[in-house]
Structures are given as structure tokens and as C-alpha cells.
Amino acid sequence: MHQNAEERRQGTELQSWRERLGEPPREAVAAQLRGYWRHDNRRWRNVTIIGVFLCALAFIIAFPWPLLATMELDWRGETTEGLVVASRFQHRGLGPHMFMRKRSIYGTRFRYRDASGTVRDGFNLDTREWSAGERVTVEYLGDGSAARIEGGFFVSGGYWAGIWTCLFPGLALFGVWNYRRSVNRHRDLVRFGKLAMADIEQIWIDGSPDRANGWVALRLDTPAGGIQLTQSLQGNALQRAQTLIKAGRRVVVLHHANQPRECILLDLLPPLPGRG
């Protein structure tokens, strides 16, 4: 008798959610669940905005901007003869390539005459110490914005020194993509999700002092059979799961029809308005 009563209660729970969500699911997102996710989406949106800002700031600080002059000279540089003014030791470091061994780096000042006849001064780094008065081949831009001795460079490590900084824009793009994925996941769960019952098989609690974070292992009933999945829980949801597993109660789960592991545990959400 007790088992039949429990099955009837669980059937009532499932039917209650079906009435709220609609079976088959309605196109409009259920207002109740939208309210649950609004706060979560707002929190992740703020985290994403801050993350994008920090990534942009890190990129601006870390990117070796003189590398842009290197690119321009490689692409459209002109050549002329020049004269070394001075060459002095700067430091030990990488040469024009990231995979070169560290060596002495010299700062070289030189003077050249461009195609218009204007005499200009230039400076670049080099792995060679030039002698004052030596004649050299100079690569320069027509507007005089950049020039280097042939074989010289502006950034130790060359292009590789700039490539690694692209990690920061990559992280920003990943954060935006992950945020959009979360929003779309919430929307699709309500619009195209299916309701099912699941058994709570086990609960783990992490080692934090407040013991307010953990994971729950579930076995989800689907038309294709049982599926085991794990969800992380925090705060009241974790306490609710502990209460349910002690009572031996099953939970109602809203899952994606084609990807059952994309799901939300409805019975671990705060009570909906009008629900006891």
C-alpha cells in the first residue's frame, strides 16, 4: 500500500510539472523556469563581461606592439643604404625567433636616406654588434614610421612573441560562446525538453568548510532505458537532495530529448508559486 501511495504521489508530481510546462512542450518559455534562470544568466553574463574586459586588458598589455612595424616592413618595406651610428649591448635574450637560444642582444642606431632624399634615423635590435661607420642595408617604410637594418628586429622572439598573446582573445571568445551556449541550453530545455523520473543514487560533498557544494549521481528513466548522470549542486539544492535521498524519493527531471545528459533537476529548484 505504501509503495502504491508513493507511486501515485510521484505520478502526481510528474503530472503537475507537465501541466506547468505543457506536454508536448510549448514554444513559449515557461515563466516559472525563466525566473529561475534569469538570476543565473545575469550572474554568468556579468562574469563573462568582466572576463572579456580582463582578457582585453591583458592582451593590450602583453602584446608586443612593435611587431606591427615588423609586419609592415616584411610586407611593403623598401631598401636603401645606411650608416651605423652606434651599437651597444642591451641584454641577453631571444633573437628574432622564439626557438633560438639566448644570446647577446645589441641596440643599434643608424642613419639612412629614403627615396625622397630625406635623411632619417632608425633603431633596432640585433644579435650582431656593429661598428660605428659600417655601411648596411636598411629596410624602411616610405612614411618613415619604421626602419631596421636588414636582419634586425624590434621584438625578441619575433612573431611567436605575439602569437601566444592571442590566447587572451581566444579565452574571451570562449567565454562568450559558453555564455551563449548556457542561455540557449536553458531555452531549448523548456521548449523541446522531456519530463522523466530519476533516482538519486549517491551524493558527494566537497571539503569546503561550509559543506555547501557537492555532486549528485542520478539514474534517469528514458524511453531508451536508464541513463546515469552526475550534476553539481550548491547550497539549498544540495540540502534538498540530501533530504530526498533519505526519504527514498525520486525526482522529476527535465532533459533534452536528444541529449538526456543536458538536464535540470526540477525538484531541487526552489518551490514554484502555488506549489506546496
QUITA-V576867 format. One record per residue. SS is DSSP state (H for helix, E for strand, C for the rest). PSI is psi in degrees with one decimal (none if undefined). D_FIRST is the distance of its C-alpha to the first C-alpha in Angstrom with 2 decimals. Layout:
SS,PSI,D_FIRST / SS,PSI,D_FIRST
This chain:
C,-44.9,0.00 / H,-40.0,3.80 / H,-41.9,5.40 / H,-38.8,5.13 / H,-39.5,6.18 / H,-40.5,8.63 / H,-39.5,9.90 / H,-39.9,10.55 / H,-43.5,12.29 / H,-36.1,14.29 / H,-37.7,15.20 / H,-41.5,16.46 / H,-48.8,18.41 / H,-41.8,20.00 / H,-35.7,20.88 / H,-43.3,22.38 / H,-36.7,24.63 / H,-39.2,25.54 / H,-35.1,26.70 / H,-39.0,28.75 / H,-29.7,30.31 / C,132.5,30.50 / C,111.6,29.44 / C,160.6,31.87 / C,142.2,33.28 / C,160.8,36.06 / C,-37.9,39.55 / C,138.6,39.74 / C,131.8,38.26 / C,130.1,35.36 / H,-35.3,36.89 / H,-48.4,33.96 / H,-31.7,34.18 / H,-35.1,37.95 / H,-37.9,37.94 / H,-40.4,36.04 / H,-16.7,38.56 / H,-44.7,41.65 / H,-43.6,41.98 / H,-43.8,41.34 / H,-38.5,43.88 / H,-40.7,46.37 / H,-46.4,46.13 / H,-30.8,46.65 / H,-44.1,49.41 / H,-41.2,51.25 / H,-40.6,50.84 / H,-42.9,52.18 / H,-45.1,55.15 / H,-41.9,56.07 / H,-42.2,55.73 / H,-41.6,57.96 / H,-45.4,60.51 / H,-38.3,60.64 / H,-41.4,60.99 / H,-42.0,63.80 / H,-44.0,65.53 / H,-38.4,65.27 / H,-43.3,66.70 / H,-39.8,69.58 / H,-41.5,70.42 / H,-25.9,70.00 / C,131.3,71.49 / C,92.9,75.16 / C,-30.0,76.73 / C,-13.5,80.17 / H,-25.4,78.44 / H,-37.1,78.81 / H,-36.9,82.59 / H,-43.8,82.26 / H,-43.3,80.45 / H,-41.4,83.13 / H,-38.2,85.93 / H,-29.6,84.35 / H,-45.5,83.96 / H,26.0,87.18 / C,144.8,89.38 / E,162.9,93.17 / E,150.8,95.51 / E,177.0,98.78 / E,148.1,100.82 / E,178.1,100.36 / E,130.9,101.73 / E,130.3,99.86 / E,-46.2,100.52 / E,154.0,98.65 / E,120.1,95.91 / E,149.2,94.18 / E,134.5,91.42 / E,-56.9,88.08 / E,176.0,85.45 / E,131.0,83.90 / E,-168.0,81.06 / C,153.0,79.94 / C,-147.4,82.38 / C,-2.8,81.73 / C,141.3,78.86 / C,-32.6,75.65 / C,11.5,76.02 / C,150.8,79.55 / C,154.1,80.23 / C,142.7,81.16 / E,175.9,84.85 / E,131.8,87.40 / E,130.9,87.03 / E,141.1,90.14 / E,124.4,90.49 / E,126.5,93.35 / E,140.2,95.24 / E,167.5,97.37 / E,142.2,99.47 / E,165.9,99.82 / E,124.5,101.35 / C,-175.9,99.15 / C,-24.4,100.21 / C,-4.1,101.56 / C,0.6,103.79 / C,133.0,101.85 / E,128.1,101.73 / E,156.8,98.27 / E,150.7,96.74 / E,165.5,93.55 / E,138.5,91.38 / E,170.2,88.92 / E,156.6,87.55 / E,155.5,88.85 / C,-0.6,88.67 / C,140.3,92.46 / C,113.0,94.94 / C,157.2,97.57 / C,141.4,101.10 / C,134.4,102.51 / C,-8.8,104.67 / C,142.1,102.94 / E,137.4,102.61 / E,162.3,99.11 / E,127.9,97.32 / E,134.7,95.21 / E,131.2,92.29 / E,162.2,91.89 / C,145.0,90.41 / C,-29.3,92.91 / C,-0.1,91.94 / C,9.5,92.53 / C,-21.4,88.99 / C,147.1,88.55 / E,152.2,90.72 / E,153.2,90.56 / E,142.0,92.82 / C,124.5,91.94 / C,-9.4,89.34 / C,174.9,88.47 / E,167.6,85.08 / C,-25.4,83.51 / C,124.7,80.12 / C,130.8,79.61 / C,-12.3,77.20 / C,-145.2,78.04 / H,-31.4,75.38 / H,-29.0,72.76 / H,-24.7,73.08 / H,-28.4,71.79 / H,-41.4,69.20 / C,-27.4,66.92 / C,-15.1,66.82 / H,-9.3,65.13 / H,-35.2,61.99 / H,-49.2,61.68 / H,-33.9,61.67 / H,-42.0,59.29 / H,-38.8,56.82 / H,-44.9,57.18 / H,-39.1,56.52 / H,-40.5,53.46 / H,-42.7,52.12 / H,-44.4,52.66 / H,-42.4,51.08 / H,-37.1,48.00 / H,-46.0,47.66 / H,-38.2,47.97 / H,-41.1,45.45 / H,-43.7,42.91 / H,-45.4,43.56 / H,-34.8,43.33 / H,-45.2,40.12 / H,-43.8,38.46 / H,-46.2,39.83 / H,-30.5,38.84 / H,-41.7,35.27 / H,-39.2,34.68 / H,-37.5,36.91 / H,6.3,35.81 / E,165.3,32.61 / E,146.6,29.23 / E,140.7,25.78 / E,165.1,23.34 / E,150.8,20.53 / E,149.5,21.54 / E,133.1,20.39 / E,115.2,22.54 / E,-33.8,23.82 / E,151.5,26.58 / E,132.6,28.67 / E,142.6,32.37 / E,134.6,34.45 / C,179.7,38.21 / C,16.9,40.82 / C,150.6,41.85 / C,-38.0,42.43 / C,-5.0,39.86 / C,40.4,37.21 / C,5.6,36.44 / E,145.6,36.63 / E,-166.7,34.59 / E,152.7,32.82 / E,135.5,29.29 / E,129.7,28.40 / E,155.0,25.88 / E,114.1,24.62 / E,131.1,24.73 / E,120.5,23.17 / E,163.0,26.02 / C,-27.4,26.98 / C,-4.2,29.38 / E,-178.2,26.83 / E,141.5,25.79 / E,131.2,28.47 / E,136.5,28.97 / E,162.9,30.78 / E,137.4,31.97 / E,142.1,32.54 / E,144.3,34.62 / E,154.4,33.30 / E,150.6,35.13 / H,-127.1,34.66 / H,-33.5,31.67 / H,-38.9,30.07 / H,-41.7,30.14 / H,-39.2,28.68 / H,-41.4,25.87 / H,-38.9,25.13 / H,-38.1,25.11 / H,-42.2,22.58 / H,-39.8,20.22 / H,-33.1,20.60 / H,-34.6,19.91 / H,-7.2,16.63 / C,23.9,15.73 / C,148.1,15.80 / C,166.0,17.49 / E,153.6,20.52 / E,131.9,22.12 / E,135.2,25.51 / E,117.2,28.47 / E,156.2,30.61 / E,135.4,33.86 / C,-39.9,33.50 / C,-20.1,36.23 / C,82.7,35.87 / C,-24.4,32.22 / C,-16.3,33.50 / C,98.2,34.97 / E,170.3,31.96 / E,139.4,30.77 / E,100.2,27.53 / H,-36.3,26.71 / H,-7.4,24.07 / H,3.7,26.81 / C,160.6,29.23 / C,153.0,29.94 / C,137.6,27.91 / C,154.6,29.35 / C,132.2,30.94 / C,3.7,28.60 / C,127.9,25.50 / C,none,23.66
